[in-house]
């Protein structure tokens, strides 16, 4: 049995029967072919930044570690970059920013690896990975074949994709191709950062984003967490109006769907009194109610139980159901 505490950002102690490091797509194909002959439970783990282990895992943990980065095409306006799924996401952002490229600077500081970006459609400050992903390369579990998907095939949405829905456990991502720009196409997306247009650069944006994140979110090096634990819920206009009749200053945002609005999960949780709450070593971060934390000795089940209490309380008081962004492992818990 292998202890997984150092492989998940919550720092949860859970065991797996085996931890297998997969450094390239050929090794991944070999594993998948063996899996087809002798089926057994498996779970693909990247940076461990969006997962909560609530029990030991009776199977293999696949730790994808390929960290190659290659510029595959470039012209005066843009550059196409192919990146291994095991490449640390924020290291990729830092590389892009150092080159002066635009496209991922608002996604600075997000923990995890490149392989999670098309699965989770990671996002922050109004930006999403969907805006820069061009193509995804993966291994098909059923056949062991190497396959490619154009970004439009993935049906990327708010923190979701086909990899999380109908394609769950059907593919394992090993490379992602991104399109980065050499010029800024719009300054409006950076207005909330309070930066002046005449000094705006990818470096300035990254610096401001990292500063804001540090003021609100705990470092996983100091406190175990998985970042945002819940998704921001979408509600119909009638629900929004009912809530605003009581909470006039409630933040909300229009969505691409007519008569649907996105609410701030963190704001809802805070209004229900959970911000800073702690029971044992499981708690809600004192600076951001959307973040659940492990202060050192919490179990996955304790973190999960706390999330259940929070979601139930928000629904009882606000009539809004919260959905977890973090993946629960094992899934049948």
Secondary structure, DSSP 8 states (H G I E B T S, - for coil): -EE-GGGSTT----EEEEEEEE-SHHHHHHHHHHHHHS---EEEESSS-SEEE-S-EEEEEEEE----EEEEEE-SSEEEEEEETTSBHHHHHHHHHHTT-BSSGGGTT--SBGGGHHHHT-EETTEEGGGTEEEEEEEETTT--EEEEEGGGG--BTTB-TTTTTTTTTEEEEEEEEEEESS-S-SGGGGGGT--GGG--HHHHHHHHHHHHHHHS--TTTSEEEEE-B---EEEHHHHHHHHTT-TT--EEE-SSTTEEEE-HHHHHHHTT-TT-EETTEEE-TT-TTEEEE-SS--HHHHHHHHHHHHHHHHHHH-----BSSEEESTT-
